[in-house]
Amino acid sequence: MKQTTLGKPITLVGQGLHTGTPSKIRLTPAPAGAGITVQRMVADLHEPERLTPLKVKNTSSAIHVEVDGRLVKSVEHVLAALYGMGVDNVNLQVWGEEIPAMDGSAWPFVKAMAKAKIVPLKTSVEPMRLTQTMGVELDHRYVMAFPARRLETCVVVDYEHPAIGRQLFHGNISPEVFAGQLAKAKTFGWASRIKEQRAQGLIKGGTASNALIFGEGGLENPRMRTYPDEPVRHKTLDLLAALALLGGRFMAHVVAIRPGHALDVMFVKKVYEMMQGGKA
């Protein structure tokens, strides 16, 4: 199995989900071993910085990373697309402080990558494997990983909202599974919290066109839904985004019970520390 990159650069433009400001991202091919790197395109441009779990600075509403002392917000959907489609090496050039929200899913990035083509490099992949069971817990929510020969996920969500309730997604992760079963799963939120969140400076760019909105009567924008169990699929997508921070193809059976950004990143930080210390 060979490492991969993009066949040519791709560019997407839009606005940030939380900032509501215009933003642009350009994904450019990178050599074997480069991993996923990021540049904020500003006047005092620095060299690309490789993403690791240690670059994460905030997980309260999305995954925000810091490069060159500057935040790059909401990286999770583009990272999920890269990881799910098996792109190992790419440089992300970002104009603005947040990745464009697009339609609230990873699909626009997947479509753009398909047009650019994902191409193999000469260097082989060295998978990241566990030799022992490990996991993390936060407020009675869990992510655990068990040794396995491939990446398999089992994700469970459990919400009081009757339109969601308890949902489960279980599958072996491959580009085909990601593109067909996960990539179109959109972010979601609650109509009752919109005013509160905007007062906190969040979801300024959130609309009924880039998020599923659940209200007292159920899903308020049903035409935006792709899958009947979209929330658990989106949580699986978010988990894959966190795994992308590891900088390699992680082979394990990952079980996540009521996951979220903070728990996902806590998990990959522990995996990363174990790998770096030779204790995985």
C-alpha positions as CSV (number, residue, x, y, z in Angstrom):
1,M,0.0,0.0,0.0
2,K,1.5,3.3,-1.1
3,Q,1.2,6.8,0.3
4,T,-0.9,9.2,-1.6
5,T,-1.4,12.9,-2.4
6,L,-3.6,14.9,-4.7
7,G,-3.0,15.0,-8.5
8,K,-3.4,18.8,-8.6
9,P,-4.3,21.7,-6.4
10,I,-8.0,22.3,-5.5
11,T,-9.6,25.4,-4.1
12,L,-12.9,25.9,-2.2
13,V,-14.4,29.2,-1.0
14,G,-17.3,30.0,1.3
15,Q,-17.8,31.3,4.8
16,G,-16.9,30.1,8.2
17,L,-19.6,28.3,10.2
18,H,-18.8,30.1,13.4
19,T,-17.1,33.4,12.3
20,G,-19.5,34.0,9.4
21,T,-16.7,35.6,7.5
22,P,-15.5,34.8,4.0
23,S,-12.8,32.2,3.8
24,K,-10.9,30.1,1.2
25,I,-8.9,26.9,1.3
26,R,-6.4,25.6,-1.2
27,L,-5.3,22.0,-1.0
28,T,-1.9,21.4,-2.8
29,P,0.0,18.1,-3.4
30,A,2.8,17.3,-1.0
31,P,5.6,14.7,-1.1
32,A,5.7,11.4,0.7
33,G,6.2,11.8,4.4
34,A,5.0,15.4,4.6
35,G,1.7,14.4,6.2
36,I,-1.1,17.0,6.5
37,T,0.4,20.5,6.8
38,V,-1.3,23.9,7.2
39,Q,-0.4,27.5,6.3
40,R,-2.3,30.6,7.2
41,M,-2.0,32.8,4.1
42,V,-1.0,36.1,5.7
43,A,1.5,38.8,5.0
44,D,4.3,37.3,7.2
45,L,3.9,33.8,5.6
46,H,5.6,30.9,7.4
47,E,6.5,27.5,6.3
48,P,3.8,24.8,6.4
49,E,3.4,23.2,9.9
50,R,2.5,19.6,10.2
51,L,-0.7,18.8,12.1
52,T,-0.6,16.7,15.2
53,P,-2.9,16.3,18.2
54,L,-0.7,18.8,20.0
55,K,-1.7,21.5,17.6
56,V,-5.3,21.5,18.8
57,K,-6.1,24.6,20.9
58,N,-9.9,24.5,21.3
59,T,-12.6,21.8,21.0
60,S,-15.6,23.5,22.5
61,S,-17.6,23.8,19.3
62,A,-15.2,22.5,16.6
63,I,-11.6,21.5,16.2
64,H,-9.4,24.6,16.1
65,V,-5.7,24.2,15.6
66,E,-2.8,26.7,16.0
67,V,-0.2,27.3,13.3
68,D,2.4,30.1,13.3
69,G,0.7,31.3,16.5
70,R,-2.6,31.8,14.7
71,L,-5.8,29.8,15.0
72,V,-7.2,27.9,12.1
73,K,-10.8,27.1,13.1
74,S,-13.1,24.3,12.2
75,V,-10.7,21.9,10.5
76,E,-12.7,18.8,11.1
77,H,-14.6,18.4,7.8
78,V,-11.6,18.8,5.5
79,L,-9.6,16.5,7.8
80,A,-12.3,13.9,7.8
81,A,-12.4,14.0,4.0
82,L,-8.7,13.6,3.7
83,Y,-8.5,10.7,6.2
84,G,-11.7,9.0,4.9
85,M,-10.5,9.1,1.3
86,G,-7.0,8.0,2.2
87,V,-5.0,11.1,1.3
88,D,-1.7,11.0,3.3
89,N,0.1,14.1,2.2
90,V,-1.3,17.5,1.4
91,N,-0.7,21.1,2.3
92,L,-3.7,23.2,3.4
93,Q,-3.4,26.9,2.5
94,V,-6.1,28.9,4.4
95,W,-7.2,32.5,3.8
96,G,-9.2,33.7,6.7
97,E,-9.3,32.2,10.2
98,E,-11.8,29.4,9.5
99,I,-12.2,26.6,7.0
100,P,-15.3,27.2,4.7
101,A,-18.4,25.5,6.1
102,M,-19.6,24.6,2.6
103,D,-22.8,22.5,3.2
104,G,-21.8,21.4,6.7
105,S,-20.4,18.0,5.6
106,A,-17.2,16.6,4.1
107,W,-18.8,16.0,0.7
108,P,-17.7,19.2,-1.1
109,F,-14.1,18.3,-0.2
110,V,-14.5,14.7,-1.4
111,K,-16.0,15.9,-4.7
112,A,-13.1,18.3,-5.3
113,M,-10.5,15.6,-4.4
114,A,-12.2,13.2,-6.8
115,K,-11.9,15.7,-9.7
116,A,-8.2,16.4,-8.8
117,K,-7.6,12.6,-8.4
118,I,-5.8,10.9,-5.6
119,V,-2.5,9.6,-6.8
120,P,0.0,7.1,-5.3
121,L,3.5,8.0,-4.4
122,K,6.5,5.7,-4.4
123,T,6.8,5.4,-0.6
124,S,4.9,2.7,1.2
125,V,2.5,3.4,4.1
126,E,3.6,2.3,7.5
127,P,0.3,1.7,9.4
128,M,-0.1,2.7,13.0
129,R,-1.1,-0.3,15.0
130,L,-2.0,-1.0,18.6
131,T,-0.6,-3.9,20.6
132,Q,-3.0,-3.3,23.6
133,T,-6.4,-2.1,24.4
134,M,-6.7,1.6,25.4
135,G,-9.3,4.3,25.9
136,V,-10.4,7.6,27.5
137,E,-13.5,8.7,29.4
138,L,-15.0,12.1,29.9
139,D,-18.3,12.8,31.7
140,H,-19.5,9.2,31.3
141,R,-18.7,9.2,27.5
142,Y,-16.0,6.9,26.1
143,V,-13.7,6.2,23.2
144,M,-11.9,2.9,23.3
145,A,-9.6,1.2,20.8
146,F,-8.7,-2.5,20.4
147,P,-5.9,-4.0,18.3
148,A,-7.1,-4.9,14.7
149,R,-5.7,-5.3,11.2
150,R,-7.8,-2.5,9.7
151,L,-9.8,0.5,10.9
152,E,-13.2,-0.4,12.1
153,T,-15.5,2.0,14.0
154,C,-18.6,1.5,16.1
155,V,-20.1,4.8,17.2
156,V,-23.2,5.3,19.4
157,V,-25.1,8.5,20.1
158,D,-28.0,8.9,22.5
159,Y,-30.0,12.2,22.5
160,E,-33.2,13.0,24.4
161,H,-34.6,14.6,21.3
162,P,-37.2,12.2,19.9
163,A,-36.1,12.8,16.3
164,I,-32.7,11.4,17.1
165,G,-32.7,9.1,20.2
166,R,-30.2,6.3,20.1
167,Q,-28.3,5.7,16.9
168,L,-25.4,3.4,16.0
169,F,-23.0,3.3,13.0
170,H,-20.7,0.3,12.6
171,G,-18.4,-0.2,9.7
172,N,-15.0,-0.9,8.3
173,I,-13.6,2.4,7.0
174,S,-12.5,2.6,3.4
175,P,-12.7,5.4,0.8
176,E,-15.7,3.6,-0.7
177,V,-17.5,3.5,2.7
178,F,-16.6,7.0,3.6
179,A,-17.8,8.5,0.3
180,G,-21.0,6.5,0.2
181,Q,-22.0,6.3,3.9
182,L,-20.4,9.2,5.8
183,A,-19.2,12.1,3.7
184,K,-22.6,13.7,3.2
185,A,-23.5,13.6,6.9
186,K,-24.0,17.2,7.9
187,T,-23.4,18.9,11.2
188,F,-26.5,19.4,13.3
189,G,-27.8,21.6,16.1
190,W,-30.8,22.7,18.1
191,A,-33.2,25.5,17.2
192,S,-33.6,26.3,20.9
193,R,-29.9,27.2,21.3
194,I,-29.3,29.3,18.2
195,K,-29.9,32.6,19.9
196,E,-27.7,31.6,22.9
197,Q,-24.8,30.4,20.7
198,R,-24.8,33.5,18.5
199,A,-24.6,35.6,21.7
200,Q,-21.5,33.6,22.5
201,G,-20.0,34.4,19.1
202,L,-20.7,31.0,17.6
203,I,-22.6,29.8,14.4
204,K,-22.6,33.3,12.9
205,G,-22.4,31.6,9.5
206,G,-24.8,28.8,10.4
207,T,-27.9,28.5,8.2
208,A,-30.5,26.0,7.2
209,S,-28.3,25.2,4.2
210,N,-25.2,24.1,6.1
211,A,-26.6,22.3,9.2
212,L,-29.5,20.1,10.2
213,I,-31.6,22.0,12.7
214,F,-33.7,20.1,15.2
215,G,-36.6,21.9,16.8
216,E,-39.5,21.0,19.1
217,G,-41.5,19.5,16.2
218,G,-38.6,17.5,14.8
219,L,-36.1,18.2,12.0
220,E,-36.9,21.7,10.6
221,N,-35.1,21.4,7.3
222,P,-35.7,17.7,6.2
223,R,-34.7,18.3,2.6
224,M,-31.1,18.8,3.8
225,R,-31.0,15.3,5.3
226,T,-29.2,12.6,3.4
227,Y,-29.3,9.7,5.8
228,P,-32.1,8.7,8.3
229,D,-29.4,8.4,11.0
230,E,-27.4,11.4,10.0
231,P,-26.3,12.5,13.5
232,V,-24.4,9.3,14.3
233,R,-22.8,9.3,10.9
234,H,-21.6,12.9,11.4
235,K,-20.2,12.0,14.8
236,T,-18.3,9.1,13.0
237,L,-17.0,11.7,10.5
238,D,-15.8,13.9,13.3
239,L,-14.0,11.0,14.9
240,L,-12.2,10.3,11.7
241,A,-11.1,14.0,11.6
242,A,-9.5,13.6,15.0
243,L,-7.7,10.4,13.8
244,A,-6.3,12.4,10.9
245,L,-4.2,14.4,13.4
246,L,-2.2,11.2,14.2
247,G,-0.4,11.6,10.9
248,G,-0.8,8.0,9.7
249,R,-3.3,5.3,9.0
250,F,-4.5,4.1,12.3
251,M,-5.5,0.4,12.3
252,A,-7.7,-0.5,15.2
253,H,-11.3,-1.3,16.2
254,V,-12.5,2.1,17.7
255,V,-15.6,2.1,19.8
256,A,-17.1,5.6,20.7
257,I,-20.0,6.0,23.1
258,R,-21.5,9.5,22.9
259,P,-18.3,11.1,21.4
260,G,-17.7,14.8,20.7
261,H,-14.7,16.9,19.6
262,A,-13.2,17.2,23.1
263,L,-13.4,13.5,23.7
264,D,-12.2,12.6,20.2
265,V,-9.1,14.8,20.6
266,M,-8.4,13.5,24.1
267,F,-8.4,10.0,22.6
268,V,-6.0,10.9,19.8
269,K,-3.7,12.7,22.1
270,K,-3.4,9.6,24.2
271,V,-2.8,7.4,21.2
272,Y,-0.2,9.9,19.9
273,E,1.6,10.0,23.3
274,M,1.7,6.2,23.4
275,M,3.0,5.9,19.8
276,Q,5.7,8.5,20.4
277,G,6.7,6.7,23.6
278,G,6.7,3.3,22.0
279,K,4.0,2.1,24.4
280,A,1.2,1.5,21.9
